[in-house]
Amino acid sequence: MTLTALATVADAAGPFRRVMPAPFQRRLRAHELRLLAAIATGVPMTAVAQTLGVSDRTVRRRIRLLCEEIGVTTPIEAVVWAARQRLI
């Protein structure tokens, strides 16, 4: 599924769609952008960890912290948010 398709699905969700958070207050770091781009490709977290040279646990922690910071609950929402912000 492409990023455009994900955004379309999110837009079509109707009354159950989450309201996107307020504008993010800082620039994403390079490793955060690489993480979001890797998630967007749809590869397993193990492959993302190998690509970034970190452990699976580190990838999951970074994803969780990034989601909390930008105000979303899932990695897919984080990717959609980043795509809408034209970051990836």
N, C-alpha and C positions, 0 to 999 in steps of 0.2 A: 504494500500500500504506500503510495507516495505521500509526501507532506501535504500537497494540495488536497488529496483525497481525505486525509485525516482532518484537515481544517474544514472541509465540506461536511464531513460527518459531524464534527463538533458544532458547526453552525446549524445543521439540520436537527439537532437534538431537541429543539423546541423548549417547552417550559422547564424541562429537567436539566437544561444546560447550566453549567456553573458560570457565574459572573467572573470574568477575568479580573485578576488583581490589579491594584493601582500600578502605575508605571514603576518599574524597577529603579532603585535609587543609585545603582552603581554599574559600571561596566563589568561584564563577565570576564573572568580570567581566561587565559588561553587554554588551560587544561579543562575548564568547564565547557568551553566551546567545543573542544575535541570530544569530550564525553557526550555532549548532546548530539553532535554529528554522528558519533559511533552508534548511539542508541537509535537514531533515525534510520540507520541502514537496516535495522531489524536483526542484527546478528546476536547470538546468545551473549549473556553477560561474561561468560568465561572468555570468549573471543575478544570482547571489549577490553577486559582486563589484560589479556596478553598483548593486544595492540598498544595499550597505554603503558605497559610495563609495570603494572601494579597487581595486587591480589584481587580476587573476586570480592572479598569483604570490603576492601578499600573502595571499589567501584560502587558497591551498594551503599556504603556510607556517604560517599560524595553525592550520589544521586539523591539520597534522602535529604541531606543538608541543602542541596540546591533547590529541591522541590519546596522545602519549608521556606527558604529565603524568598523565592519568587511567588509563593502563595498558591501552589498547585499541590495535588495529592498523588499523582502518578507520574512515572517517567514519560508516558505518552503525552500527558497534558503539558509537561515541561517542553517536549519537542514541539508540540503545536504552538505553545507560547513563544518559543525561540523563533519558529518559522514566521509567526505573525509580527515579531519584532525585527524580522529580516536579519537575524543573527546567523542562521544556518541556511 
